[in-house]
Amino acid sequence: MRNDTKTDLYKLINTVDNIDDLNLIRSMVQVRNSELASETKSGLVIGDEVTISGSNRIESGKIVKINRTRAVVDCYDKNRDDMIHYTVPFSMIRKVAQPNG
């Protein structure tokens, strides 16, 4: 999404003057979030390289299991020189583009 679109959206949200309309917007955002998570899930297979965004950092890892609402991702922990299993919602996962060839 372009920055000017984000700014316009922010301005529109700030014009909302009642809780009912704000709750409707929140509901619409939740539905769209679920749709995007489903699209992400349908594009993933075990072994895919992914990034996980959360806690103000981005982790790289590999999909080891796909559940109904979350995926198990193995990430390398440099501090412990070990792999860590994270169970992550699809909304936090981005598939890493694989180079052609």
MARLO-701639 format. One record per residue: residue in one letter; residue number from 1; chain; z, y, x of N, C-alpha, C, O in turn. Coordinates in steps of 0.1 Angstrom, whole numbers, m for minus. Example, Ala and Ser with C-alpha at 12.3 -4.5 7.8 and 13.67 -1.06 7.14 Angstrom:
2
+-----+-----+-------+-------+---------+--------+-------+----------+---------+-------+---------+--------+-------+---------+--------+
: res :   n : chain :  n_up : n_north : n_east : ca_up : ca_north : ca_east :  c_up : c_north : c_east :  o_up : o_north : o_east :
+-----+-----+-------+-------+---------+--------+-------+----------+---------+-------+---------+--------+-------+---------+--------+
:   a :   1 :     A :    78 :     m57 :    132 :    78 :      m45 :     123 :    78 :     m33 :    132 :    85 :     m33 :    142 :
:   s :   2 :     A :    71 :     m22 :    128 :    71 :      m11 :     137 :    79 :       0 :    129 :    80 :      11 :    134 :
+-----+-----+-------+-------+---------+--------+-------+----------+---------+-------+---------+--------+-------+---------+--------+
END
This chain:
101
+-----+-----+-------+-------+---------+--------+-------+----------+---------+-------+---------+--------+-------+---------+--------+
: res :   n : chain :  n_up : n_north : n_east : ca_up : ca_north : ca_east :  c_up : c_north : c_east :  o_up : o_north : o_east :
+-----+-----+-------+-------+---------+--------+-------+----------+---------+-------+---------+--------+-------+---------+--------+
:   m :   1 :     A :     0 :     m12 :      8 :     0 :        0 :       0 :     0 :      12 :      9 :     7 :      13 :     19 :
:   r :   2 :     A :    m8 :      22 :      5 :    m9 :       34 :      13 :     4 :      43 :     11 :    10 :      42 :      1 :
:   n :   3 :     A :     7 :      51 :     21 :    19 :       59 :      21 :    18 :      69 :      9 :    29 :      72 :      3 :
:   d :   4 :     A :     6 :      75 :      7 :     6 :       85 :      m4 :     8 :      78 :    m18 :    14 :      84 :    m27 :
:   t :   5 :     A :     4 :      66 :    m19 :     7 :       58 :     m31 :    22 :      56 :    m33 :    27 :      57 :    m44 :
:   k :   6 :     A :    29 :      52 :    m22 :    43 :       50 :     m22 :    50 :      63 :    m26 :    60 :      63 :    m34 :
:   t :   7 :     A :    46 :      74 :    m21 :    52 :       87 :     m24 :    50 :      90 :    m39 :    59 :      95 :    m45 :
:   d :   8 :     A :    38 :      88 :    m44 :    35 :       91 :     m58 :    44 :      82 :    m67 :    50 :      86 :    m77 :
:   l :   9 :     A :    45 :      69 :    m63 :    54 :       60 :     m70 :    68 :      64 :    m70 :    75 :      64 :    m81 :
:   y :  10 :     A :    73 :      68 :    m59 :    87 :       73 :     m58 :    89 :      85 :    m67 :    99 :      86 :    m73 :
:   k :  11 :     A :    80 :      95 :    m67 :    81 :      106 :     m76 :    81 :     102 :    m90 :    89 :     108 :    m98 :
:   l :  12 :     A :    73 :      93 :    m94 :    72 :       88 :    m108 :    86 :      82 :   m112 :    91 :      84 :   m123 :
:   i :  13 :     A :    91 :      73 :   m103 :   104 :       67 :    m106 :   115 :      77 :   m108 :   123 :      76 :   m117 :
:   n :  14 :     A :   114 :      88 :   m100 :   124 :       98 :    m101 :   123 :     106 :   m114 :   132 :     114 :   m117 :
:   t :  15 :     A :   112 :     105 :   m121 :   111 :      112 :    m134 :   117 :     104 :   m145 :   118 :     110 :   m156 :
:   v :  16 :     A :   121 :      92 :   m143 :   127 :       84 :    m154 :   140 :      90 :   m157 :   148 :      92 :   m149 :
:   d :  17 :     A :   142 :      91 :   m170 :   154 :       98 :    m175 :   164 :      90 :   m183 :   173 :      95 :   m189 :
:   n :  18 :     A :   161 :      77 :   m184 :   170 :       68 :    m192 :   170 :      54 :   m186 :   161 :      49 :   m180 :
:   i :  19 :     A :   182 :      47 :   m188 :   184 :       34 :    m182 :   174 :      24 :   m188 :   170 :      15 :   m180 :
:   d :  20 :     A :   171 :      25 :   m200 :   162 :       15 :    m206 :   148 :      14 :   m199 :   143 :       4 :   m196 :
:   d :  21 :     A :   143 :      26 :   m196 :   130 :       27 :    m189 :   132 :      22 :   m175 :   123 :      15 :   m169 :
:   l :  22 :     A :   143 :      25 :   m168 :   145 :       21 :    m155 :   147 :       6 :   m154 :   142 :      m1 :   m145 :
:   n :  23 :     A :   153 :       0 :   m164 :   155 :      m15 :    m165 :   141 :     m22 :   m167 :   139 :     m32 :   m162 :
:   l :  24 :     A :   132 :     m15 :   m175 :   119 :      m20 :    m177 :   111 :     m20 :   m163 :   104 :     m30 :   m160 :
:   i :  25 :     A :   112 :     m10 :   m156 :   106 :       m9 :    m143 :   111 :     m20 :   m133 :   104 :     m27 :   m127 :
:   r :  26 :     A :   125 :     m22 :   m133 :   131 :      m32 :    m125 :   125 :     m46 :   m129 :   122 :     m54 :   m120 :
:   s :  27 :     A :   124 :     m48 :   m142 :   119 :      m61 :    m147 :   105 :     m63 :   m142 :   101 :     m74 :   m138 :
:   m :  28 :     A :    97 :     m53 :   m143 :    83 :      m54 :    m139 :    82 :     m57 :   m124 :    73 :     m65 :   m119 :
:   v :  29 :     A :    91 :     m51 :   m116 :    91 :      m53 :    m101 :    95 :     m68 :    m98 :    89 :     m74 :    m90 :
:   q :  30 :     A :   105 :     m73 :   m106 :   109 :      m86 :    m104 :    98 :     m96 :   m107 :    96 :    m106 :   m100 :
:   v :  31 :     A :    91 :     m94 :   m118 :    80 :     m103 :    m121 :    69 :    m103 :   m110 :    64 :    m113 :   m107 :
:   r :  32 :     A :    66 :     m91 :   m105 :    55 :      m90 :     m95 :    60 :     m96 :    m82 :    52 :    m103 :    m75 :
:   n :  33 :     A :    73 :     m95 :    m79 :    79 :     m102 :     m67 :    77 :    m117 :    m68 :    74 :    m123 :    m59 :
:   s :  34 :     A :    80 :    m122 :    m80 :    79 :     m137 :     m82 :    64 :    m141 :    m81 :    61 :    m152 :    m75 :
:   e :  35 :     A :    55 :    m133 :    m86 :    41 :     m136 :     m85 :    36 :    m137 :    m70 :    29 :    m146 :    m66 :
:   l :  36 :     A :    40 :    m127 :    m63 :    37 :     m127 :     m48 :    43 :    m138 :    m41 :    37 :    m144 :    m32 :
:   a :  37 :     A :    55 :    m142 :    m44 :    62 :     m153 :     m38 :    55 :    m166 :    m41 :    53 :    m174 :    m32 :
:   s :  38 :     A :    50 :    m167 :    m53 :    42 :     m179 :     m57 :    29 :    m180 :    m49 :    25 :    m191 :    m45 :
:   e :  39 :     A :    23 :    m169 :    m48 :    10 :     m168 :     m40 :    13 :    m172 :    m25 :     5 :    m179 :    m19 :
:   t :  40 :     A :    24 :    m167 :    m20 :    27 :     m171 :      m6 :    30 :    m186 :     m5 :    25 :    m192 :      4 :
:   k :  41 :     A :    37 :    m191 :    m15 :    41 :     m206 :     m14 :    28 :    m214 :    m15 :    26 :    m224 :     m8 :
:   s :  42 :     A :    18 :    m210 :    m23 :     6 :     m219 :     m25 :    m2 :    m218 :    m12 :   m11 :    m227 :    m11 :
:   g :  43 :     A :     0 :    m209 :     m4 :    m8 :     m208 :       9 :    m2 :    m214 :     21 :    m7 :    m213 :     32 :
:   l :  44 :     A :    10 :    m220 :     19 :    17 :     m226 :      30 :    17 :    m241 :     30 :    16 :    m247 :     20 :
:   v :  45 :     A :    16 :    m246 :     43 :    17 :     m261 :      45 :    27 :    m263 :     56 :    29 :    m254 :     64 :
:   i :  46 :     A :    32 :    m275 :     56 :    42 :     m279 :      67 :    34 :    m277 :     81 :    23 :    m282 :     82 :
:   g :  47 :     A :    41 :    m271 :     90 :    35 :     m268 :     103 :    29 :    m254 :    105 :    26 :    m250 :    116 :
:   d :  48 :     A :    28 :    m247 :     94 :    23 :     m233 :      95 :    32 :    m224 :    103 :    45 :    m225 :    102 :
:   e :  49 :     A :    27 :    m216 :    112 :    34 :     m206 :     119 :    37 :    m194 :    110 :    27 :    m189 :    103 :
:   v :  50 :     A :    49 :    m189 :    109 :    52 :     m178 :     100 :    62 :    m169 :    107 :    68 :    m171 :    117 :
:   t :  51 :     A :    63 :    m157 :    100 :    74 :     m148 :     104 :    83 :    m146 :     92 :    78 :    m147 :     81 :
:   i :  52 :     A :    95 :    m143 :     95 :   105 :     m141 :      85 :   111 :    m127 :     86 :   115 :    m124 :     97 :
:   s :  53 :     A :   110 :    m119 :     76 :   116 :     m106 :      77 :   129 :    m105 :     69 :   130 :    m110 :     58 :
:   g :  54 :     A :   139 :    m100 :     76 :   152 :      m99 :      70 :   162 :     m94 :     80 :   160 :     m96 :     92 :
:   s :  55 :     A :   174 :     m89 :     75 :   184 :      m85 :      84 :   180 :     m75 :     95 :   185 :     m76 :    106 :
:   n :  56 :     A :   170 :     m67 :     91 :   165 :      m57 :     101 :   159 :     m62 :    113 :   158 :     m56 :    124 :
:   r :  57 :     A :   154 :     m75 :    112 :   147 :      m81 :     124 :   137 :     m90 :    118 :   137 :     m94 :    107 :
:   i :  58 :     A :   127 :     m94 :    127 :   117 :     m104 :     123 :   118 :    m116 :    132 :   118 :    m115 :    145 :
:   e :  59 :     A :   119 :    m128 :    126 :   119 :     m140 :     134 :   106 :    m147 :    133 :    99 :    m146 :    122 :
:   s :  60 :     A :   102 :    m155 :    143 :    90 :     m163 :     142 :    95 :    m177 :    141 :   105 :    m181 :    147 :
:   g :  61 :     A :    87 :    m185 :    134 :    91 :     m199 :     133 :    80 :    m208 :    127 :    68 :    m203 :    126 :
:   k :  62 :     A :    83 :    m220 :    124 :    73 :     m230 :     119 :    79 :    m236 :    106 :    91 :    m240 :    106 :
:   i :  63 :     A :    71 :    m238 :     96 :    75 :     m244 :      83 :    77 :    m259 :     86 :    68 :    m266 :     91 :
:   v :  64 :     A :    89 :    m264 :     82 :    92 :     m278 :      83 :    94 :    m285 :     69 :    93 :    m297 :     69 :
:   k :  65 :     A :    96 :    m277 :     59 :    98 :     m283 :      46 :    95 :    m272 :     35 :    99 :    m260 :     37 :
:   i :  66 :     A :    89 :    m276 :     24 :    86 :     m266 :      14 :    93 :    m271 :      1 :    90 :    m282 :     m4 :
:   n :  67 :     A :   103 :    m263 :     m4 :   110 :     m267 :     m16 :   104 :    m259 :    m28 :    94 :    m252 :    m26 :
:   r :  68 :     A :   111 :    m259 :    m39 :   106 :     m253 :     m51 :   106 :    m237 :    m50 :    96 :    m231 :    m53 :
:   t :  69 :     A :   117 :    m232 :    m45 :   118 :     m217 :     m44 :   119 :    m212 :    m30 :   119 :    m200 :    m27 :
:   r :  70 :     A :   121 :    m221 :    m20 :   124 :     m217 :      m6 :   117 :    m227 :      4 :   113 :    m238 :      0 :
:   a :  71 :     A :   116 :    m222 :     16 :   110 :     m231 :      26 :   120 :    m232 :     37 :   128 :    m223 :     40 :
:   v :  72 :     A :   120 :    m243 :     44 :   129 :     m245 :      56 :   120 :    m242 :     68 :   109 :    m248 :     70 :
:   v :  73 :     A :   125 :    m233 :     76 :   117 :     m228 :      88 :   126 :    m230 :    100 :   137 :    m226 :    101 :
:   d :  74 :     A :   119 :    m236 :    110 :   126 :     m238 :     123 :   123 :    m225 :    132 :   111 :    m222 :    134 :
:   c :  75 :     A :   133 :    m219 :    137 :   132 :     m207 :     146 :   139 :    m210 :    159 :   149 :    m217 :    159 :
:   y :  76 :     A :   133 :    m206 :    170 :   139 :     m208 :     183 :   150 :    m197 :    185 :   147 :    m185 :    184 :
:   d :  77 :     A :   162 :    m201 :    189 :   173 :     m191 :     192 :   174 :    m191 :    207 :   178 :    m200 :    214 :
:   k :  78 :     A :   170 :    m179 :    213 :   170 :     m178 :     228 :   184 :    m178 :    233 :   187 :    m183 :    244 :
:   n :  79 :     A :   194 :    m173 :    226 :   208 :     m172 :     230 :   214 :    m186 :    232 :   222 :    m189 :    241 :
:   r :  80 :     A :   210 :    m195 :    223 :   216 :     m209 :     223 :   206 :    m219 :    229 :   210 :    m231 :    231 :
:   d :  81 :     A :   194 :    m215 :    232 :   184 :     m224 :     238 :   182 :    m236 :    228 :   183 :    m247 :    233 :
:   d :  82 :     A :   181 :    m233 :    215 :   181 :     m243 :     205 :   173 :    m239 :    193 :   169 :    m227 :    192 :
:   m :  83 :     A :   169 :    m248 :    184 :   162 :     m245 :     172 :   173 :    m243 :    161 :   183 :    m250 :    160 :
:   i :  84 :     A :   170 :    m233 :    152 :   178 :     m231 :     141 :   170 :    m233 :    128 :   158 :    m228 :    128 :
:   h :  85 :     A :   175 :    m240 :    118 :   169 :     m242 :     105 :   173 :    m230 :     96 :   185 :    m229 :     94 :
:   y :  86 :     A :   164 :    m223 :     91 :   167 :     m213 :      80 :   160 :    m218 :     67 :   149 :    m222 :     67 :
:   t :  87 :     A :   168 :    m216 :     56 :   162 :     m219 :      43 :   159 :    m205 :     38 :   168 :    m197 :     35 :
:   v :  88 :     A :   146 :    m202 :     36 :   142 :     m188 :      33 :   134 :    m187 :     20 :   125 :    m195 :     18 :
:   p :  89 :     A :   137 :    m177 :     12 :   128 :     m174 :       0 :   114 :    m171 :      4 :   112 :    m164 :     15 :
:   f :  90 :     A :   105 :    m175 :     m4 :    90 :     m172 :      m1 :    87 :    m157 :      0 :    78 :    m153 :      7 :
:   s :  91 :     A :    95 :    m149 :     m6 :    93 :     m135 :      m6 :    95 :    m129 :      8 :    91 :    m117 :     11 :
:   m :  92 :     A :   103 :    m136 :     17 :   106 :     m131 :      30 :    97 :    m137 :     41 :    98 :    m134 :     53 :
:   i :  93 :     A :    87 :    m146 :     37 :    79 :     m153 :      46 :    65 :    m147 :     46 :    59 :    m143 :     36 :
:   r :  94 :     A :    59 :    m145 :     59 :    45 :     m141 :      60 :    39 :    m151 :     70 :    44 :    m154 :     81 :
:   k :  95 :     A :    27 :    m156 :     66 :    20 :     m166 :      74 :    13 :    m158 :     85 :     8 :    m148 :     83 :
:   v :  96 :     A :    14 :    m164 :     97 :     8 :     m158 :     109 :    m7 :    m162 :    109 :   m10 :    m174 :    107 :
:   a :  97 :     A :   m16 :    m152 :    110 :   m30 :     m155 :     111 :   m33 :    m163 :    123 :   m29 :    m160 :    134 :
:   q :  98 :     A :   m41 :    m174 :    121 :   m45 :     m183 :     132 :   m58 :    m178 :    137 :   m67 :    m174 :    129 :
:   p :  99 :     A :   m60 :    m177 :    150 :   m73 :     m173 :     156 :   m84 :    m183 :    153 :   m81 :    m195 :    152 :
:   n : 100 :     A :   m96 :    m178 :    151 :  m107 :     m187 :     148 :  m111 :    m195 :    160 :  m110 :    m190 :    172 :
:   g : 101 :     A :  m114 :    m207 :    157 :  m119 :     m215 :     169 :  m111 :    m227 :    171 :  m114 :    m235 :    180 :
+-----+-----+-------+-------+---------+--------+-------+----------+---------+-------+---------+--------+-------+---------+--------+
END
